[in-house]
Amino acid sequence: MNLNLSRRLYLYSALLLLLAFTGGCTILNTETAQGQQQQDHLANLEKDTAPEYTISWTMHQNIPVPEDAEMIAYIEDRFDVDLEVWNLENKRYEELLDLELAQGKIPDLFRIRQPHDLLKYQMQGVLAEISPEALEQYAPNIVQRIRDYDSRYLEYGKINGSIYGIPVINQTNIYRTPVVYREDWLKKLGLDVPQTLDEFETVMYAFAKDDPDGNGKQDTYGLSREGLNVVFGAFGQSVFTEQLYFNEKKNQLVIGALEPEMKQALEYMQKWYRDGIIDPEFITGENKGGYKHLSHTFINGKIGMTSMGNYYHWNQAGDYSVLNENGEEIPVEPSFNVSELLQKNAAAKIVFGSPVKGPDGHSGSKGNNLLMNFIAIGAEAANEPGKLEKILEILDYVSANPDPVEQIKMEYGLPGKHWDWSAADSKSFHLLRPYNRMENYTNMIGSSIGMMVPGAASDKRELWAASAGLTKNGIYNRLEAATPALIQYSSELIRMRDRAYISIITGDQPVGYFDTFVEEFKDAGGQQVLLEANHWYKARKETSRTQ
């Protein structure tokens, strides 16, 4: 039974007993000693049974968490709190969170999805400072896991020497985005997986011009928006990204989209667009709604190459083994994009390729940074004595529990109901029916409300990703912090970048317009962003040398 409902029923029962005891006399009559005693008794009763704190909580969600979710109730009972989960859709997280903040509502457990937003929210005064002593005392397991992985990350949550964010590290982000081709199209056209940019161009033209799907129509294209990043990667950069991507060059940071070699990449793209090789709808992207890592353009057979999503969105049947509901090893089923593709075309096949090499030997596909986001404490939580410490204590328990059974419970639910141990391997567990076949069931039951921490052992999925070469040739954003100028100017600078690149690719502007764009970009705040980014970069290098 839900803890809060139990409390209400208990209070109601106590009230009925008191009414019976007084023989119908009202307890609201404060002029009598008996009425006052009854009121005092009820007040003390409620004080004894009410939760110690009410804590509002934000987390990663694909679907809403129900109010009566059983694992939320489990945590409420254990810590004597009332948890209020804010149901903020992940795809619109910042938009929905900012609406709440505009109304004066600040979550107590404050998830900051984009790392560069830590400084923005601190400047808005909505984050509480976390003392190092409190963090060490009440979240010791989280701190130790981060410290064991790389202690420098603990510095990333500091602003002016004070801690405002706990870094969330995704160690699986060492695997870059895959480069995916329609293998059945390649075989039909007698082509191999391309290794160089020239070979890539040959394949893209064949995908667009030589009827790879065999329907007698010229209705296919080589690539769309996400595939273009592999072309930029052949010149050492990544451009179409949610953030401005910085790279290291001659011992300083540069913004990849401003580098002169991008003109050469744009020459290829403008020609390809004019020749009908690039999907004309690349401007709006490959995802058409729903789960954000699905490439509907690829799934629907419109393009033959993409680099969208993470490695675990592209495994095929049998790439590695998993445990079924009986704890038996079975071949993994196709996931996400592959599953959707096969539902459209059961004969379709995919194959991974390496990022293609450009004229100067560069190659790469987009990588997501190990510093994935931050967890912070809302400013108002610090005004209630002991509340900040209680939040840290709960966060530590649900995120980095040293008891393996309890940690699995915090992530996947109750043993014997949601999961069970494997008979063959005492360290392995498997999900039970129907949960092993339910997407987002952890949101349904209110588990996995903590933060990701490093230190988990690689499972077969990660070993498969490593064997596919996805630890090599990733292009990562080398600026892993925010600066005041980045907060002030980045949104408009990203819009400028996308407008300029799209206008050149589509031929609305000549390739020579790139030089004009670079100057306008710098004048619009880009130069200040670069100055502050390099100040951070030099300070970080100094810190690394002294450690």
Secondary structure as UniProt FT lines:
FT   HELIX           3..21
FT   TURN            22..24
FT   TURN            27..28
FT   TURN            30..31
FT   HELIX           33..49
FT   STRAND          53..57
FT   TURN            67..68
FT   HELIX           70..79
FT   STRAND          81..85
FT   HELIX           90..92
FT   HELIX           93..102
FT   TURN            103..104
FT   STRAND          109..112
FT   TURN            115..116
FT   HELIX           117..123
FT   TURN            124..125
FT   HELIX           132..138
FT   HELIX           140..150
FT   TURN            151..152
FT   HELIX           153..156
FT   STRAND          158..159
FT   TURN            160..161
FT   STRAND          162..163
FT   STRAND          166..169
FT   HELIX           171..174
FT   STRAND          179..182
FT   HELIX           183..189
FT   HELIX           197..209
FT   TURN            212..213
FT   HELIX           225..233
FT   TURN            234..236
FT   STRAND          246..249
FT   TURN            250..251
FT   STRAND          252..255
FT   HELIX           256..258
FT   TURN            260..261
FT   HELIX           262..274
FT   TURN            275..276
FT   TURN            280..281
FT   HELIX           282..284
FT   TURN            292..293
FT   HELIX           296..299
FT   TURN            300..301
FT   STRAND          305..306
FT   HELIX           311..313
FT   TURN            317..318
FT   STRAND          321..323
FT   TURN            325..326
FT   STRAND          329..331
FT   HELIX           336..344
FT   TURN            346..347
FT   STRAND          350..353
FT   TURN            359..360
FT   STRAND          365..366
FT   STRAND          371..378
FT   HELIX           379..383
FT   TURN            385..386
FT   HELIX           387..399
FT   HELIX           404..412
FT   TURN            416..418
FT   STRAND          419..421
FT   TURN            426..427
FT   STRAND          429..431
FT   TURN            433..434
FT   HELIX           435..437
FT   TURN            439..440
FT   HELIX           441..445
FT   HELIX           460..467
FT   TURN            468..471
FT   STRAND          474..475
FT   HELIX           484..505
FT   TURN            506..507
FT   TURN            511..512
FT   HELIX           513..521
FT   HELIX           522..526
FT   HELIX           527..546
//
